[in-house]
Amino acid sequence: MKILHPDNQCFLYDDADKQSILRYALLLQGRTLGEMACLTGNNDLQSGNKGKFGQILEKYYFFKKLNSDSRPDFYEAGIELKSSPLKKFSKKSIIRAKE
């Protein structure tokens, strides 16, 4: 199924096509977490939920509905969306990916 951006209905990617998903995901390469938050319009990365960034990515970047389905996120393409966990450095109020 072709995924359209909800605001302007432009084509983003085809969620049944591995290459289309990868091309769309690679648009994030080199971006910071802050840029990602601005890009998605969701700055709620401060939550105690360790999977919050992945949920934001799934919902606001890939426009997928959040669910607890055991199937892969991109079922037709056989791809599961994964993201790195976040770590907050409290003294500096900096959020970074855990390594």
C-alpha positions as CSV (number, residue, x, y, z in Angstrom):
1,M,0.0,0.0,0.0
2,K,1.3,3.4,-0.9
3,I,1.6,5.7,2.2
4,L,0.6,9.3,1.6
5,H,1.5,12.2,3.8
6,P,-1.6,13.1,5.8
7,D,-1.3,16.9,5.2
8,N,-0.7,17.2,1.5
9,Q,-1.3,13.7,0.3
10,C,2.0,13.3,-1.4
11,F,3.5,9.8,-1.9
12,L,6.1,8.9,0.8
13,Y,6.8,5.2,0.4
14,D,5.2,1.9,-0.4
15,D,5.0,-0.2,2.8
16,A,4.9,-3.5,0.8
17,D,8.2,-2.7,-1.0
18,K,11.5,-3.2,0.9
19,Q,13.5,-0.8,-1.3
20,S,10.9,1.9,-1.0
21,I,10.9,1.6,2.8
22,L,14.7,1.7,2.9
23,R,14.9,4.7,0.6
24,Y,12.4,6.6,2.9
25,A,14.2,5.5,6.1
26,L,17.6,6.6,4.7
27,L,16.2,10.2,4.5
28,L,16.8,10.2,8.3
29,Q,20.5,9.4,7.9
30,G,22.7,12.1,9.5
31,R,19.8,13.8,11.3
32,T,19.9,14.4,15.0
33,L,17.2,13.2,17.4
34,G,16.1,16.9,17.9
35,E,15.8,17.3,14.1
36,M,13.8,14.1,14.0
37,A,11.5,15.4,16.7
38,C,11.0,18.7,14.7
39,L,10.5,16.8,11.5
40,T,7.7,14.7,13.0
41,G,6.2,17.6,14.9
42,N,6.5,15.7,18.2
43,N,8.9,16.9,20.8
44,D,7.7,14.5,23.6
45,L,11.0,12.6,23.9
46,Q,11.3,13.3,27.6
47,S,8.9,10.5,28.6
48,G,10.0,7.6,30.8
49,N,9.0,5.2,28.1
50,K,12.2,3.6,26.8
51,G,10.5,2.8,23.5
52,K,9.2,6.4,23.0
53,F,11.5,7.3,20.2
54,G,10.6,4.2,18.2
55,Q,6.9,4.9,18.7
56,I,7.3,8.5,17.5
57,L,9.3,7.3,14.5
58,E,6.6,4.7,13.7
59,K,3.6,6.9,14.2
60,Y,4.8,10.4,13.0
61,Y,7.5,9.5,10.4
62,F,6.2,6.3,8.9
63,F,2.5,7.1,9.6
64,K,1.9,3.6,11.0
65,K,-0.7,2.9,13.7
66,L,0.9,1.8,17.0
67,N,-0.2,-1.7,18.0
68,S,0.9,-4.8,19.8
69,D,0.6,-7.1,16.8
70,S,3.2,-9.9,16.7
71,R,3.6,-9.4,12.9
72,P,6.4,-7.2,11.5
73,D,5.6,-3.5,11.3
74,F,5.8,-3.7,7.5
75,Y,4.1,-7.1,7.2
76,E,3.8,-7.2,3.5
77,A,7.5,-6.4,3.1
78,G,8.6,-8.6,6.0
79,I,10.3,-5.8,7.8
80,E,10.3,-5.0,11.5
81,L,11.1,-1.3,12.4
82,K,13.8,-1.0,15.0
83,S,15.4,2.0,16.6
84,S,18.1,2.6,19.2
85,P,17.1,3.2,22.8
86,L,17.7,6.7,24.2
87,K,19.7,7.8,27.2
88,K,19.2,11.2,29.0
89,F,22.3,12.8,30.5
90,S,20.6,14.7,33.4
91,K,23.4,17.1,34.2
92,K,23.4,18.5,30.7
93,S,19.8,17.7,29.8
94,I,21.1,16.0,26.6
95,I,19.3,13.0,25.0
96,R,21.5,10.6,23.0
97,A,21.2,7.2,21.5
98,K,22.5,4.4,23.8
99,E,25.4,2.4,22.4
